Amino acid sequence: METTINLFSYSCVGCGRCVRVCPNRVLRVVNTGKVRLVNVVKAEACTGCGRCEEVCPHHVIKIENYQV
């Protein structure tokens, strides 16, 4: 199964909930000094569990799983 992680960063507030629940450390909060948002750092480690999508209060993350 192949997983795609879609981040709609314009709505991200950088709360970090998704980062805390990810078992494989796929995501990271980036703080530029002006903006805090989430970034994908290890997409290949994503198993598509959807925990990050479930806890996001602003619906910034959409996980899509595809059969290969």
Secondary structure as GFF3:
##gff-version 3
##sequence-region A 1 68
A	DSSP	beta_strand	2	7	.	.	.	ID=ss1
A	DSSP	three_ten_helix	9	11	.	.	.	ID=ss2
A	DSSP	alpha_helix	17	21	.	.	.	ID=ss3
A	DSSP	beta_strand	27	31	.	.	.	ID=ss4
A	DSSP	beta_strand	36	40	.	.	.	ID=ss5
A	DSSP	three_ten_helix	43	45	.	.	.	ID=ss6
A	DSSP	alpha_helix	51	55	.	.	.	ID=ss7
A	DSSP	beta_strand	61	66	.	.	.	ID=ss8
###
